[in-house]
Amino acid sequence: MNGDDEGRRAGRRSRVLKAAGLTLAGVLVAGAAAGGWVYWHLNDNIKSVDINSALGDDRPAKPVTTPSPSASASASPSPLPSEALNILVLGSDSRSGKENQALGGGSSTGARSDTAMVVHIDAGRTEATVVSIPRDTLVTRPSCPLEDGGSTAVAYNAMFNSAYSVGGPVCAVKTVESITDVRMDHYIEIDFSGFAKLVNALGGVTVTTDEDIDDSSSHLKLKAGTHHLNGKQALALARTRHGIGDGSDLGRIGLQQKLVKALLEQIAATDLLTSPTKLYKVADAITGSLTTDTGLDSLGELTTLGQSLKGLSSDQVKTVMMPVVTAPSDANRVVANEPEASELWESLR
């Protein structure tokens, strides 16, 4: 589980920058579409879930914040928020339906959470810590409320990513809060299929692989080396697991980190402001791939979040993985390594 720590840090830094980049894109979108149908369409693209109402008070307490003197004395009618934030960021993957089958999906149905990160932004929003939670971690999955008024049963030694499968975003948040005792202020889910559309809108991404890939599940075949990938190929790379290394999820995490870095580099290299058509396509792909909590379900709210993060540089982002060890009951699973894991979560409260 130790691997190349430097490579993991770089990959996780890329992921948090992707989350920040998505919100900052809202600033461009709002500026380019200050009114009219385009703004309405992009705003309407964003899907949301009312997590606060679903979970009620049965969750960790929200820290009480005191406005800083500078904020109180500010002449600005709407100063940017600066309190600490905890955001659960999930990458979700669906392989059901004709569109996903055409994008290289397998025969399984439903959606799954393949990537999970807790993004902690310090007060002042100039420093952040990103904690990756391995999806194969065995946890006690709490009882989660369902849309029909019922609830799921408590499950012991359940895989972490099963929470999303049985109860969607609400159960994913509930499970993270249960194992961390850290309140999640926001939820952002990035759909993999929408990610493929974003890659196409940007004209593809360039990725260098360290070994040959031949995965019959993701339908991806690549020789080791540098490749310019279209959306379908990029999504296949994000899904690849069995065609590399020992076939574990850690190998896929490494590929996803490479892919996110490549996406960020492509966004940086693309001057969207000189092409309104390309800007619209990219903004449409981004907003169409997001599911958020109701506190971030508009361009205005995403824009405000993005603007509040303008002082956050990659140098001030600390990236770690939740400490884990091989599960005694299953060599293919991991469990939290205590007391290190609890100490990590304590530092984020």
C-alpha positions in Angstrom: 0.0 0.0 0.0 3.1 2.3 0.3 3.9 2.6 -3.4 5.3 5.8 -4.9 4.2 8.5 -2.4 5.4 11.3 -4.6 3.3 10.1 -7.5 0.3 9.7 -5.3 0.6 13.1 -3.9 0.9 14.6 -7.4 -2.2 12.7 -8.5 -4.3 13.6 -5.6 -3.2 17.2 -5.9 -4.5 17.1 -9.5 -7.8 15.7 -8.3 -8.4 18.5 -5.9 -7.4 21.0 -8.5 -9.9 19.4 -10.8 -12.6 20.0 -8.2 -11.5 23.6 -7.9 -11.3 23.9 -11.6 -14.9 22.8 -12.0 -16.1 25.5 -9.7 -13.8 28.1 -11.2 -15.2 27.2 -14.6 -18.5 28.5 -13.2 -16.9 32.0 -13.0 -16.2 31.9 -16.8 -19.7 30.5 -17.5 -21.4 33.2 -15.5 -19.4 35.9 -17.2 -20.1 34.5 -20.7 -23.8 33.9 -20.1 -24.9 36.6 -17.8 -28.5 36.1 -18.8 -30.8 34.4 -21.2 -31.3 30.9 -22.5 -27.6 29.8 -22.2 -27.4 30.7 -18.5 -30.7 29.0 -17.9 -29.7 25.8 -19.8 -26.3 25.5 -18.0 -27.9 26.2 -14.6 -30.6 23.6 -15.3 -27.9 21.0 -16.2 -26.8 20.7 -12.6 -28.5 17.9 -10.7 -28.8 18.1 -6.9 -29.8 16.1 -3.8 -31.2 17.6 -0.6 -28.8 15.9 1.7 -29.4 18.2 4.7 -33.1 17.4 4.7 -32.6 13.7 4.3 -30.1 13.4 7.1 -31.6 15.9 9.5 -29.8 16.3 12.8 -28.4 12.8 12.9 -24.9 13.7 11.9 -21.7 15.4 13.3 -22.3 18.9 14.5 -21.4 21.8 12.2 -18.6 23.9 13.7 -19.6 27.4 14.9 -17.7 30.1 13.0 -17.2 33.7 14.0 -16.9 36.3 11.3 -13.4 37.9 11.1 -13.1 41.6 12.0 -12.1 42.3 8.4 -15.1 40.6 7.0 -17.4 42.4 9.4 -15.9 45.8 8.6 -15.8 45.1 4.8 -17.6 47.7 2.7 -18.6 44.9 0.3 -22.3 44.0 0.5 -21.5 40.3 -0.1 -18.0 39.4 1.1 -16.8 36.0 -0.1 -17.2 33.2 2.4 -14.0 32.2 4.2 -14.9 29.7 6.8 -13.5 26.1 6.7 -15.2 23.6 4.5 -15.4 19.8 4.2 -16.5 18.6 0.7 -17.1 15.0 -0.2 -16.1 14.5 -3.9 -17.1 11.3 -5.6 -16.4 10.0 -9.1 -19.4 7.9 -10.1 -19.5 5.3 -12.9 -22.5 3.9 -14.6 -22.3 1.0 -17.2 -26.0 0.6 -17.8 -27.8 1.9 -20.9 -26.9 2.2 -24.6 -24.8 5.3 -24.2 -22.5 3.8 -21.5 -22.3 0.5 -23.4 -21.1 2.5 -26.4 -18.5 4.2 -24.1 -16.9 0.9 -23.2 -19.0 -0.2 -20.2 -19.4 -3.8 -19.2 -22.6 -5.8 -18.6 -23.2 -4.6 -15.0 -26.0 -2.2 -14.2 -26.5 0.8 -11.9 -24.0 3.4 -10.8 -21.1 3.0 -8.5 -18.7 5.3 -6.7 -15.2 4.6 -8.0 -13.4 7.5 -6.5 -13.9 9.1 -3.0 -12.1 12.1 -1.5 -12.7 14.3 1.5 -11.5 17.8 0.6 -10.9 19.9 3.8 -10.4 23.6 3.1 -9.0 25.5 6.0 -10.5 28.7 7.3 -9.3 31.5 5.1 -9.4 29.1 2.1 -5.7 29.3 1.3 -4.7 25.8 2.5 -6.4 22.4 2.0 -6.0 18.8 2.8 -7.3 16.0 0.5 -7.9 12.6 2.0 -8.6 9.7 -0.4 -10.7 6.8 0.9 -9.9 3.5 -0.9 -13.2 2.1 -2.3 -12.3 -1.4 -1.1 -12.2 -0.3 2.6 -14.4 -2.5 4.8 -16.5 -0.3 7.1 -19.7 -0.4 9.2 -22.3 1.1 6.8 -24.9 2.9 8.9 -28.6 2.8 8.3 -29.4 5.4 5.6 -32.8 7.0 4.8 -34.3 6.2 1.4 -36.5 8.3 -0.9 -39.5 6.1 -0.3 -39.4 6.8 3.4 -37.7 3.5 4.4 -34.2 3.0 5.4 -31.3 0.6 4.7 -30.1 -1.8 7.3 -26.8 -1.4 9.2 -24.1 -3.5 7.4 -20.9 -4.7 9.0 -17.7 -5.3 7.1 -19.3 -3.7 4.0 -17.2 -2.3 1.2 -17.1 1.5 1.5 -18.4 2.1 -2.1 -21.5 -0.1 -1.4 -23.0 2.9 0.4 -23.5 4.8 -2.8 -24.9 1.6 -4.5 -27.6 1.0 -1.8 -28.5 4.6 -0.9 -27.0 7.0 -3.4 -25.3 10.3 -2.4 -27.2 10.5 0.9 -25.8 7.2 2.1 -22.4 8.0 0.8 -22.3 11.2 2.9 -23.8 9.4 5.9 -21.2 6.6 5.7 -18.3 9.1 5.4 -19.6 11.1 8.4 -20.0 7.9 10.3 -16.5 6.7 9.9 -14.8 10.1 10.2 -17.1 12.0 12.6 -16.5 15.0 10.3 -19.4 17.0 9.0 -19.6 17.2 5.2 -20.6 20.8 4.3 -21.0 20.0 0.6 -21.2 17.1 -1.9 -19.9 17.1 -5.5 -20.3 14.0 -7.7 -18.6 13.9 -11.1 -20.2 11.5 -13.6 -17.7 9.5 -15.7 -19.8 9.6 -18.9 -20.0 13.4 -18.6 -16.3 13.3 -18.2 -15.9 11.6 -21.6 -18.0 14.4 -23.1 -15.8 17.0 -21.4 -12.6 15.4 -22.9 -14.2 15.5 -26.4 -15.2 19.1 -25.9 -11.5 20.0 -25.1 -10.2 18.1 -28.1 -8.9 15.1 -26.2 -6.1 14.6 -23.6 -2.5 13.4 -23.8 -1.5 10.7 -21.4 1.7 8.7 -21.0 1.4 5.1 -19.8 4.3 3.2 -18.2 3.2 -0.2 -19.4 1.1 -1.9 -22.0 -2.6 -2.0 -21.2 -4.9 -4.8 -22.4 -8.2 -4.8 -20.4 -11.1 -6.9 -21.8 -13.4 -5.3 -19.3 -12.8 -1.6 -20.3 -12.0 -2.6 -23.9 -8.8 -0.6 -23.8 -5.6 -1.6 -25.6 -2.6 0.7 -25.4 1.1 0.2 -25.8 3.3 1.8 -23.2 4.1 5.4 -24.3 2.4 8.7 -25.0 -1.1 8.8 -26.5 -3.7 11.4 -27.4 -7.0 10.0 -26.2 -10.6 10.9 -27.2 -13.4 10.8 -24.7 -14.2 7.2 -25.1 -10.6 6.1 -24.7 -10.1 8.4 -21.7 -13.1 6.9 -20.0 -11.9 3.4 -20.7 -8.5 4.4 -19.2 -10.4 5.6 -16.0 -12.2 2.3 -15.8 -9.1 0.1 -16.5 -8.1 -2.2 -13.6 -7.5 -5.7 -14.8 -5.1 -5.0 -17.6 -2.4 -3.5 -15.5 -0.2 -4.5 -12.6 -1.7 -7.0 -10.2 -5.3 -6.0 -11.1 -6.0 -4.2 -7.8 -7.8 -1.0 -7.5 -4.5 0.8 -6.6 -3.4 0.4 -10.2 -6.6 2.0 -11.5 -6.2 4.9 -9.0 -2.8 5.5 -10.5 -4.2 5.7 -14.0 -7.0 8.0 -12.9 -4.5 10.3 -11.4 -2.6 10.5 -14.6 -5.8 11.2 -16.5 -6.9 14.0 -14.2 -3.5 15.6 -14.5 -3.7 15.4 -18.3 -7.2 16.9 -18.2 -6.0 19.9 -16.1 -3.1 20.4 -18.5 -5.5 20.4 -21.5 -7.8 22.9 -19.8 -4.9 25.2 -19.1 -3.6 24.9 -22.7 -7.0 25.7 -24.2 -8.0 29.4 -24.4 -11.7 29.0 -24.0 -12.3 32.8 -23.9 -11.3 33.1 -27.6 -13.9 30.6 -28.7 -17.5 31.1 -27.4 -18.6 27.9 -29.1 -15.9 25.8 -27.4 -16.5 27.6 -24.1 -20.2 26.6 -24.3 -19.4 23.0 -25.1 -17.0 22.7 -22.2 -19.4 24.4 -19.8 -22.3 22.2 -21.0 -20.2 19.1 -20.4 -19.0 20.2 -16.9 -22.5 21.2 -15.7 -24.1 18.2 -17.3 -21.7 15.8 -15.4 -22.3 17.3 -11.9 -24.6 16.3 -9.1 -24.3 18.5 -6.0 -26.0 19.1 -2.7 -28.6 21.8 -2.8 -26.1 24.3 -1.5 -24.1 24.2 -4.7 -26.8 23.5 -7.3 -26.6 26.7 -9.3 -24.0 28.6 -11.3 -24.1 31.4 -8.8 -23.3 29.2 -5.9 -20.5 27.3 -7.8 -19.1 30.7 -8.9 -19.0 32.0 -5.3 -17.2 28.8 -4.2 -14.7 29.1 -7.0 -14.1 32.8 -6.3 -13.5 32.0 -2.6 -10.8 29.5 -3.6 -8.8 31.9 -5.7 -6.1 32.1 -3.0 -5.6 28.3 -2.9 -2.6 27.2 -4.8 -1.4 23.6 -5.4 1.6 24.3 -3.1 -0.8 24.7 -0.2 -2.6 21.4 -0.8 -1.7 18.5 1.4 -2.6 15.2 0.0 -2.9 11.9 2.0 -4.6 8.6 1.8 -6.7 7.4 4.8 -4.3 5.0 6.6 -5.3 1.4 5.9 -4.0 -2.1 6.4 -4.9 -5.4 4.8 -8.2 -6.7 6.2 -7.7 -9.8 8.4 -10.8 -11.3 6.9 -10.0 -10.8 3.2 -6.6 -10.2 1.6 -8.3 -8.3 -1.2 -9.8 -5.7 1.1 -8.4 -3.1 3.5 -9.5 -1.6 6.9 -8.7 1.7 8.6 -5.3 1.5 10.4 -5.9 2.8 13.9 -5.2 5.0 15.7 -3.6 6.8 12.7 -6.9 7.0 10.8 -8.8 8.5 13.7 -6.0 11.0 14.4 -6.2 12.1 10.8 -9.9 12.8 10.9 -9.5 14.5 14.2 -7.1 17.0 12.6 -9.8 18.0 10.1 -12.5 18.8 12.7 
